[in-house]
Amino acid sequence: MAADRRGKLQLALLGLVGRVSNELDFRELEATVFADAGGAAMTASVQARPADRPGRLEWRSGGTRENIEPGELPARLLALVAEAPAARITCTDRVSTLEITIRGDQVTISNRQTAHDAEGGHSGAALEGPREWYLAPGEADPVLKALGLMSPDGKIRADRRRKYRQIDHFIELLDPLLRRDWPRERVELVDCGCGKSYLSFAINYYLREKLRTHCFFSGLDSNAQVVETASQMARQLGYRNMRFVATDIQTYRPDNPVDVVLSLHACDTATDAALAAGIAWRAELIVVVPCCQTELYGQLDPGLLGALLEPAVYRRRFADLLTDALRTLFLEAHGYRTSVVEYVSPLDTPKNIMLRAEKVSRGNRSRQEEYLRYRAMFGVDPAVERFFRARQAGGRT
């Protein structure tokens, strides 16, 4: 294999590890080897799919099956296609299909939307295209109109189609997590830093009217005006299972055990307050979309990594990454299994990272040790830990 072909192929295969590690979104990987550059005859084929055991893949080759670590995938695939005249590798998840094509010395990489996520438009009672819409026109019209996504005559507004697709895709990402056996008859959800609560109204519709789940929403925000706006919308829709409270996240004490904590674009440490609350309440599910991660930027020593962090823009971006990485480790240390996804295109907003955390154990000592090691390495004091300590010190959480 030519050196440039091998190098490009190795880089592409390494990029697959993150995709297949996303247990909630990854669907299937398939590799096919052909006898000649024209792809006339298949000589070998393998598949990789999510295994029953978390953090593993089921590798299928010929008539054999085995569980492997995601990190083993690049070496296995390279060994399969290294000397092949032609080969094709496809990796499909909920959002897109990545295809790596090998012909002679050429390696081509393409990425396309999966069919169910193809762009569609609404005309009359149905949307064009094969996608399964979670907030389907004709079914969800009252909530779509209340959110300003649909005109009074029942059509998705042309200038709101992108927003409509974003909200619907948000529900799609949560759908596997919402379809579960909840520990109580009524699911309690708290939206921290709720704002006008557009996404919460969408989730409430989907839980209540599509999944037929008995649920109750509490929306928290320090801005009394947006709380009143959300309250009016709930009254307009007849959603008596939603209430909105003008309060600070950190001082809020729920009346009932909380199952789900949401925090969508809550600014800076408000996300940390939501995470700390969710962990303290032992919520089954925590979903956050962080925004404006500025706190650790001021704590980072510019000389810590030498010239790497001298430019302020690099230091700011590194602080964003460090903030969310430590949040993820803190969640995992407290018994949550986390996944990190881009829930919309970075062209729509650079603040497009979603952290999804499911409670699976009482705690994870190795993740706790890693969290403490990195916190000490960079000399930072993350707000999520401070808020969590304050809740513990305050007694009832």
HELIX and SHEET records of a PDB file:
HELIX    1   1 ALA A    3  LEU A   14  1                                  12    
HELIX    2   2 LEU A   16  SER A   21  1                                   6    
HELIX    3   3 PRO A   70  GLU A   72  5                                   3    
HELIX    4   4 LEU A   73  VAL A   81  1                                   9    
HELIX    5   5 ALA A  115  ASP A  117  5                                   3    
HELIX    6   6 ASP A  141  ALA A  146  1                                   6    
HELIX    7   7 ALA A  158  ARG A  160  5                                   3    
HELIX    8   8 ARG A  161  LEU A  178  1                                  18    
HELIX    9   9 TYR A  198  TYR A  205  1                                   8    
HELIX   10  10 TYR A  206  LYS A  210  3                                   5    
HELIX   11  11 ALA A  224  LEU A  237  1                                  14    
HELIX   12  12 ILE A  249  THR A  251  5                                   3    
HELIX   13  13 THR A  269  ALA A  280  1                                  12    
HELIX   14  14 GLU A  295  GLN A  299  1                                   5    
HELIX   15  15 GLY A  306  LEU A  309  5                                   4    
HELIX   16  16 ALA A  312  ALA A  333  1                                  22    
HELIX   17  17 ARG A  365  PHE A  378  1                                  14    
HELIX   18  18 ALA A  383  ALA A  393  1                                  11    
SHEET    1   A 7 THR A  64  ILE A  68  0                                        
SHEET    2   A 7 LEU A  57  SER A  61 -1                                        
SHEET    3   A 7 MET A  42  PRO A  50 -1                                        
SHEET    4   A 7 PHE A  26  PHE A  34 -1                                        
SHEET    5   A 7 ALA A  86  ASP A  93 -1                                        
SHEET    6   A 7 SER A  96  ARG A 103 -1                                        
SHEET    7   A 7 GLN A 106  GLN A 113 -1                                        
SHEET    1   B 2 HIS A 122  SER A 123  0                                        
SHEET    2   B 2 ALA A 126  LEU A 127 -1                                        
SHEET    1   C 7 MET A 242  ALA A 246  0                                        
SHEET    2   C 7 CYS A 215  ASP A 221  1                                        
SHEET    3   C 7 VAL A 187  CYS A 192  1                                        
SHEET    4   C 7 VAL A 260  CYS A 267  1                                        
SHEET    5   C 7 LEU A 285  CYS A 291  1                                        
SHEET    6   C 7 ILE A 353  LYS A 359 -1                                        
SHEET    7   C 7 TYR A 336  GLU A 342 -1                                        
END                                                                             
